């Protein structure tokens, strides 16, 4: 559970880095900026603009000018690459011909593959040298540097706060000298957590409590406070519904109550199963199109949790014309996120049948009942 909490907080923290970044850390943000993060899907050098697709699917167009500042792995628009992640702060243009345009003030972008993300236990801290050491679960020890641009979270506001023995999650980049420079560090003294999953049986927002029925039939009551974090389909206890599935991580307070640290709840996502032909692959956008036998075209997204079987070990190895079977879940924004992708070349002698290569199966796909 600590891993999930750290990675969730780190994702949020890196969003902050990408949108506010070192520029606004050094000077007070005057406000009034349009801020966005997402994936670069188009770069038009001649027009001096680029497009960003946000996590909810919204596409935004930003223009750059001589005042645009670039950070991260880019020094100008020419360096920006399709498929990179980016954070942008922009203002609406008010000059001649700029009406309604979003003019980028700051662009921070880079290839997510360049990031080094690790978690583990702090084994040494040297504030004077601006370094600390972390031991990964496999026993490997790594040394990291910090600088004025390092962002902190959890129980840490600076390297001086970091303690040996604390659990930590780190996002870093390798410098030209080979050192590991910390972009974000989240650390703290992780309490012993009581974890449970079940069905929400009662909710009382006024009393700040809810109950779940666990798989063994027992019922547990949990309390929430201003420090409780929420994920899933709710952002507060007011939004929780009886009948939802819920996962809870809690600690026992001094009165013996279960105080929820993290609540993840919502309706069970609908599982979609489909077979067809791969008709387009967009590796940078993390998606592909699947044309079903009836002509319906589905856009399927993948992430780091998607499992690949058959002749493709990842999205970059898939090709147009291949046969594929997919188990996916529908996200809150309507996107289909693949949990399993089974794909391969059709047999040359039976191209119309759609059976996958013999290394996969010569029978119709037998997809699992659960992703």
ChimeraX attribute file (.defattr): number of C-alpha atoms within 10 A of each C-alpha:
attribute: neighborCount
match mode: 1-to-1
recipient: residues
	/A:1	12
	/A:2	16
	/A:3	14
	/A:4	9
	/A:5	15
	/A:6	22
	/A:7	20
	/A:8	12
	/A:9	18
	/A:10	23
	/A:11	13
	/A:12	12
	/A:13	20
	/A:14	18
	/A:15	17
	/A:16	15
	/A:17	21
	/A:18	26
	/A:19	23
	/A:20	19
	/A:21	23
	/A:22	16
	/A:23	16
	/A:24	13
	/A:25	13
	/A:26	10
	/A:27	8
	/A:28	8
	/A:29	11
	/A:30	7
	/A:31	7
	/A:32	10
	/A:33	16
	/A:34	15
	/A:35	16
	/A:36	19
	/A:37	22
	/A:38	24
	/A:39	25
	/A:40	26
	/A:41	18
	/A:42	16
	/A:43	20
	/A:44	12
	/A:45	13
	/A:46	6
	/A:47	9
	/A:48	13
	/A:49	18
	/A:50	21
	/A:51	18
	/A:52	26
	/A:53	21
	/A:54	17
	/A:55	12
	/A:56	12
	/A:57	13
	/A:58	9
	/A:59	14
	/A:60	16
	/A:61	16
	/A:62	21
	/A:63	22
	/A:64	22
	/A:65	12
	/A:66	7
	/A:67	10
	/A:68	17
	/A:69	18
	/A:70	21
	/A:71	18
	/A:72	14
	/A:73	15
	/A:74	16
	/A:75	15
	/A:76	14
	/A:77	20
	/A:78	11
	/A:79	12
	/A:80	24
	/A:81	21
	/A:82	16
	/A:83	21
	/A:84	19
	/A:85	23
	/A:86	26
	/A:87	27
	/A:88	24
	/A:89	24
	/A:90	21
	/A:91	18
	/A:92	17
	/A:93	15
	/A:94	12
	/A:95	9
	/A:96	6
	/A:97	8
	/A:98	12
	/A:99	10
	/A:100	11
	/A:101	16
	/A:102	21
	/A:103	24
	/A:104	26
	/A:105	21
	/A:106	24
	/A:107	29
	/A:108	24
	/A:109	26
	/A:110	23
	/A:111	16
	/A:112	11
	/A:113	8
	/A:114	11
	/A:115	14
	/A:116	15
	/A:117	15
	/A:118	17
	/A:119	21
	/A:120	23
	/A:121	22
	/A:122	24
	/A:123	17
	/A:124	16
	/A:125	20
	/A:126	13
	/A:127	15
	/A:128	8
	/A:129	9
	/A:130	13
	/A:131	18
	/A:132	21
	/A:133	18
	/A:134	26
	/A:135	20
	/A:136	17
	/A:137	11
	/A:138	7
	/A:139	10
	/A:140	9
	/A:141	14
	/A:142	15
	/A:143	17
	/A:144	19
	/A:145	19
	/A:146	21
	/A:147	12
	/A:148	10
	/A:149	16
	/A:150	19
	/A:151	24
	/A:152	19
	/A:153	18
	/A:154	16
	/A:155	15
	/A:156	17
	/A:157	14
	/A:158	15
	/A:159	20
	/A:160	12
	/A:161	12
	/A:162	24
	/A:163	19
	/A:164	15
	/A:165	17
	/A:166	16
	/A:167	23
	/A:168	27
	/A:169	26
	/A:170	23
	/A:171	24
	/A:172	21
	/A:173	16
	/A:174	14
	/A:175	9
	/A:176	7
	/A:177	6
	/A:178	8
	/A:179	13
	/A:180	19
	/A:181	21
	/A:182	24
	/A:183	23
	/A:184	23
	/A:185	27
	/A:186	24
	/A:187	25
	/A:188	21
	/A:189	15
	/A:190	13
	/A:191	11
	/A:192	11
	/A:193	18
	/A:194	15
	/A:195	14
	/A:196	15
	/A:197	17
	/A:198	22
	/A:199	21
	/A:200	24
	/A:201	18
	/A:202	16
	/A:203	20
	/A:204	13
	/A:205	15
	/A:206	8
	/A:207	9
	/A:208	14
	/A:209	18
	/A:210	21
	/A:211	19
	/A:212	26
	/A:213	20
	/A:214	17
	/A:215	11
	/A:216	7
	/A:217	9
	/A:218	9
	/A:219	14
	/A:220	15
	/A:221	17
	/A:222	21
	/A:223	19
	/A:224	21
	/A:225	12
	/A:226	8
	/A:227	10
	/A:228	17
	/A:229	18
	/A:230	17
	/A:231	15
	/A:232	13
	/A:233	15
	/A:234	16
	/A:235	15
	/A:236	15
	/A:237	21
	/A:238	12
	/A:239	12
	/A:240	23
	/A:241	20
	/A:242	14
	/A:243	15
	/A:244	16
	/A:245	19
	/A:246	24
	/A:247	19
	/A:248	22
	/A:249	23
	/A:250	22
	/A:251	18
	/A:252	15
	/A:253	10
	/A:254	7
	/A:255	6
	/A:256	8
	/A:257	13
	/A:258	21
	/A:259	22
	/A:260	26
	/A:261	23
	/A:262	21
	/A:263	24
	/A:264	18
	/A:265	24
	/A:266	21
	/A:267	13
	/A:268	11
	/A:269	11
	/A:270	11
	/A:271	16
	/A:272	15
	/A:273	16
	/A:274	17
	/A:275	21
	/A:276	24
	/A:277	24
	/A:278	24
	/A:279	18
	/A:280	16
	/A:281	20
	/A:282	14
	/A:283	16
	/A:284	16
	/A:285	16
	/A:286	16
	/A:287	19
	/A:288	20
	/A:289	18
	/A:290	27
	/A:291	20
	/A:292	18
	/A:293	12
	/A:294	7
	/A:295	10
	/A:296	9
	/A:297	15
	/A:298	17
	/A:299	15
	/A:300	21
	/A:301	21
	/A:302	22
	/A:303	12
	/A:304	8
	/A:305	10
	/A:306	17
	/A:307	16
	/A:308	18
	/A:309	15
	/A:310	17
	/A:311	17
	/A:312	16
	/A:313	14
	/A:314	15
	/A:315	20
	/A:316	12
	/A:317	12
	/A:318	22
	/A:319	18
	/A:320	14
	/A:321	18
	/A:322	22
	/A:323	27
	/A:324	26
	/A:325	24
	/A:326	25
	/A:327	24
	/A:328	25
	/A:329	22
	/A:330	16
	/A:331	12
	/A:332	11
	/A:333	9
	/A:334	10
	/A:335	16
	/A:336	22
	/A:337	22
	/A:338	24
	/A:339	21
	/A:340	22
	/A:341	24
	/A:342	22
	/A:343	29
	/A:344	27
	/A:345	25
	/A:346	21
	/A:347	17
	/A:348	8
	/A:349	7
	/A:350	10
	/A:351	14
	/A:352	9
	/A:353	12
	/A:354	22
	/A:355	23
	/A:356	26
	/A:357	19
	/A:358	13
	/A:359	10
	/A:360	16
	/A:361	13
	/A:362	14
	/A:363	11
	/A:364	12
	/A:365	17
	/A:366	9
	/A:367	16
	/A:368	10
	/A:369	8
	/A:370	9
	/A:371	16
